[in-house]
């Protein structure tokens, strides 16, 4: 496998990185970065991007953009069967110190099996991939420029392609792992989850660092594992997980251990995956010091972690579907699940026709708790945005088949009350609340 950090450089990794930071004069702890306020929140609405339903204006290959006054590049990989009416995951793969975007995108000598840290081979055409190129083949993030570069890539892709804004992910090895960690700190409302492989510390900065993000840490026990633990523990705290001394494999065991922390906020898991090895991105169980992305357990575990978060259904069309033409006759059931944060929330509503005949065209009416106001929604049209709200079907879910749940939902702001509605009517008939 193609690697840019051979054994002779591993011991000096931190010193090398420190030298880079001294050259650029960066005090990473205080790094300031551009606001992410223009991006949809990863914990917020399942909203289609501007590129949905349009002829794509980007193609796979190396792209260049201007970011922070510099010409930057990245490699883009769009699924072979790309459909602009389908929302896709967006996954970033950040290279290591001295590495390149090309090495991430091609998988080096391991090829397709390890492209984008193995995610490409696992994704089954469900994901758009990005491999950014770092300045001087690293991620010093001077003045927050690498975070801004990531913002600019996201903005470009959102305008050109159909992306599920709640399904953005990042993974990286070594310096690339530190860059993924930096994004977890500074862009918790942009990235749904990150994975850091052998990150040697917060060397790309951690602006913010107080928001919850689904986090996975992978680290060798012979590779300054205390650094990996420290990065992990930030998100154990942020995500409200129960602190514990997670088990780690014994020297010579040639294996890895997966621990999923308990007590975490719903939707914000923390996974810790220490292994018996050193500074490696593709460790192989049962083989001391072996490095092979094609044979490593890492790609399956990273993809399992990312893909646990449900993808969004097809984007809503700009016009509503047919006006309801039949009554629910009281044969309906609705369940509500809310995910709140400081001043906002998302809520999924699951509607089930409990009768024996299809309902062709529907409207679900409910009253939002005081202080809540809908800002966007999915799989239905919503009016008005507060008080008594009616959610009307769109074209692709106009028929409620018997005993076949349909999920709709919305993002809302709130002033402290994050309760769910307590009553629902479907086409004027009261529904059971599950």
N, C-alpha and C positions, 0 to 999 in steps of 0.2 A: 504494500500500500504506500502511496506517495505521501511522505511526511516532511514537514519543514522544521521539526524539532527533534533531531536525532539525539541519542543518549548523551553525546558530548555537550549538547546545549541545554539539556534539561536541568542540570544542577545550577546553571547560571541564569535560569529563566527570570527569576525575580530581579536579579541584578541588571540583566539586560533591559527589562521593562523599566526599571527605575532610571536607567540611563536615558532611555527614550523620553521619559517624563521630564527629566531635568533639561533635556535639550529643548523641549517645547515650553518649558517653564510653567507647567500645569500643576496647580494644587487641586487634585481631583476631588477632594472632599468638598470643596466649595464651588464646584463647577455649576455655572448657570446655563440653562438650556432654554430653547424656545418653548413657548406654551403649546400644549397639545389640545387646546380648547377647540380647534377647528375640526378635530376628528371625532367620529362617533365613539362612544364608550364601549369597551369590550364587555363590560358588565351590563350594558344598556340595551338599546333596541336592536332587534334582529332586522336591521334595515338594509335594503339593497343599495349598492353604490351607484353613482351616476352612469357607470359603464354597463349596467344591466339593461338588456333588451336592445343594445346598440351593436352595430358592427364594430369589432375590436379595432382599436387604433394602435395597439402594440403587438409585436410578434416575439416569439422566443429568440434569444440571442443576447449579445452584449449591447447594453444601452448606456449612453452617457447623458448626464444632466448637469446643470449648474446648481451648486449648493454652497451656501456661505461664501460666495464669490470664487469658488473653485470648480474645476471640471472633475466630476466624480463619475465612476462607472459601476455597473452591476450586471450580473448575468440573470436573465429572466427565462423561466421555463414554464410554458403554458401547456395544460393538458392537450394531448393529441386530438381528443374529441370535444374540445372546448365548445360550450353552448352558452351564448350570452343571456339565455333565460334561466340559467342555473347559477346559484350562488356557490362560490368556491372558497375553501380555506386559502389563507395566504401564509406561507411559512418562510422565514428567513433562516439562512445558514451562514454564520460568521466564521471566517477562517482564523487560524492561529497566527502567532507572531512569526513573520517570515513567510506565511502561507499566501495563497491567492484565491480569488473568487473562482478561478478555473478549477483549482484542485477540489474545492467544495462541490462545484457543479458537475464535475466528471467522476468524482469518486476516486481519483488517482489510479493506482495500479489495481485497485479492487473494482474499478469501473462502476457499472450501473448499480450493483448491489450496495455500494456505499455512497452514491451520489446524494448530495445534500444530507450527509450523515445518515444515509440509509433510508431517509424518508421517502425518496422518490420510488424506490422499489416496493414500499409498503402502502403507498397512497391510492393505488388503483384509480388514477386519473381524477382524484377528488380535490386536488390541491394545485395552486399556483405557487411556484418556488422562486425565491430570490437569493442570489449569492452576491452580497455587496463586496466591493474592493476597498480595503483600508488604506489610509495614507501611510506611506512607508511600510506597507504590509503589516500594519498594526492598528490598534484601536485606542490611541491615546485620548481621543475625545476632547481635544483641546477646546476650551470654551464651549463645550457641548456640541461641537460641529458634527460628530458622528451620529448623535441622536437627531440633530436637525437633518442630516443626510437621510436617515431612516424615515423621518417625517416626510421628506420630499419624495422619496420613493413611493411611500404609501399613497400620498396624494396623487401622484402620476398614475399609479395602477388603479386606484379607485375611480378615476375619471375615465379610464380606458377599458377596464375589464369589470366583470361582475364578481364581486367579493362579498362574502358574509362578514360584516364588520365585527361580529362577535367571535370570529374564528381566525384571529391572527396569532401566530406562534413564532418563537425564536429559539434556536439552538446554536451552540458554538462550543469549540474546544479551546482550552487554555485562554489566550487573550480573547478569542471569540466567545468563550464562556463568560468572561468578565464583561464583554459587551452586551451579551444577552441579559446578564444580571443588571447592568446599568439601565437597560430598557425596562426591566421589571420595576426598578426603583422610580424611574422618571416617567414612564408611560403605562401605569397600571390600568388606565382606562382605554388603552389602545390595544395592548396585547392580552390575550386570554390566558396564555400560559407560556412559560419559558423553561428551557432545560440548559443547565450549565455543566459541561463536562470538563473536569480538571481545571476549573477556574482558580488561579492562584491568589485571589483576593479581589477587592473592589478597585482594581487598577484602571478601569475605564470610568470610574466615578459612580456615585449613587446619589444623584440629585433627587430630593424628595425622600423616597424610601419609606413612606409610611402607609401606602395603600396596599390592599390585599391583591395578590396575583397567584394563580396556581403555579407551583414551583417544583422543579425536579433537580436534584443535585446528584451528580455521578462523580466519584472521586476514588483514586487509589490510596490504600492505607500507607503506602511508602512515598507519598507525594505531598507532604505538608498538609495532611488531611484536616488539620485544625483550621486551615483557611476555608476549605469547603464547608466545614461544620458552621463556621461563623456566617457565611453567606446564607446557608440553609436556615439558620436560627432567626435571621431577620424576618423571614416569611412564616416561620412557625409562629412568631409573635404577631405579625401583621394579619395573618389569616385566622388568628384565634385558636390555633391548635394546642393540644395538651403537650407540654414539654416532656421530653423523655430522653434517656440515654439510649438512642437507637443502636441495635447490635451492629457490629462490624466483623468481617471475616478475620480469622486468625492468620498470621503469617504462615505461608506454606500451604494454605488450604486451596489455593488456586480456584477460588469461586467468588461469587458476589452475593449480597443480601439485599433484598428489597424491603423497605419499611414504609408503609403508608401511615402517616400520623393520624391519630384519632382526635376528635373534638374540633376539627377545622370547620370554619364557616361553610355552609353548603355551597358547592361550586368552586371552592378554593382549596383544593387538596395540596398537601406537601408530601413529596416522595423522596426518600433518601436511598441511594444505591451505591454504597461503598464496595470496592472490590480489592482482592489481593493482587496488588500490582503497583506500578509507578505512574509516571506522567504519560498516560495513554488515552487515545480516543476510541480505539477498537479492541479492548481486552477480550481474551478468549478464555472461557472457563476450562480448567484442567490443563492449562498450558502456561508455564511460568514465563512471564514477559512477552508472550506472543501478542502480535498486533495484526489484526485482520478485520477490516470492516465487514467483509463478506461472511466471516464466521462468528462475529461478535454478537453477543446478546443485546448490545446497546441499542441497535436500530429497532428491534422489536419492542423494547421497553419504552423508548422515547415515543414511538408511534402509538403504543398503547396508551401512554399518558396523554398525548395530544388528542387522540381520536375519541376519548371518552366523552368529550364535550359535544353535545348534539349539534349537528349542522342544521342550517335554516332551510325550510322549504323554499320552493320557487318564489321569486319576488312578486309582490303584489302589482297588478297592472294599474295604470293611471286612472282607469274608470271602474266603477263598481260592477258587479255581476247583475243578474236579473233581479227584479223586484220580487219579494216573496209572494208566492201564489198559493201557498197552502198553510194550514195551521199546524202547530206542533201538538195541538190537542192535549197539552199538559204532559206529554210523554217525552220528557227531556231531563237530563241531569247535567249539572255544571260543577266542576271543581276548579279552584283557584289556587295558584302558587305564586307567592311574591318573593322577590329578591331585592331587599332595600339596601341603600347606602346613605351617606350623610344627608343629601338633599334630593335624592332621586330613588327610583325603583323601577324594576321591570316586573310585569305580571303576566303569567300564562294562564289562559282560560281553556279548559278542556270541555268541549260540548259533546254530549252523547245523545243521540236519538234512541230512546228506550222503547219506542213503539215498534210495530211490525211493518210499517210502510215508509218509503223514503219521504223526506221533506225536501221539496224542490224550491229552493230560495228561502232564505231565512234572515231574520234580524234578531239580535240578542240585545235586550235592554237591561241596564243595571245602573245603580247610583254610586258614583265614586264617593269615598269618605271625604269629609271637609278638608280643604287644603291641598288636595291632589288635582293635578291638571295634566292631561295627556299631551306629550310632545311629539310622539311618533308611534306607529303601530305596524303590525304585520298580519297578513292573512285575513284582513278585514278592513273596511273603512269605518272611521270613528267620527261621530258628531253628536253634540258639541264636544269640547275637550274637557269639560268639568260638569259637576252636577249629575243630572240624569243623562247617560250616554247611550247611544244606540250603535252597536257594531253590526255592520251589514256585510253579508258574504261578498266575495269577489268571484271572478268567473270560474276559477279552477276548483273552488270548494262549495259551489252553489247547492249541491245535493248532499243532504245528510242521510247516509244509508243507515239502516237499523243497526244498532250496536257497534257502530264504527266511529270511534272518537275523532274529533277534529280539534286541533289546537290553534288558537289565535292568541294574540297578546299585544302588549303595548308598553311603552316607556312613559313614565310620568315624573314630574317634579312633585315634591311634597314639603309641607311646613312642619313635619313632625309626626303626622298620623300616617302610618304605613299599613293600615288594616286593609283587608280585601272587602269587596262588596258582599253584602249579606243576603241579597236576593237577586234573582235573575228571571226574566221572562223571555221566552222564545216565541216570536210571532204572536205576542200578546198573551201567551199562556205561561203560568208559573212553572218553573223548573225546580226539581229537587237539587239541593246544594249538598255536594258530597264532602 
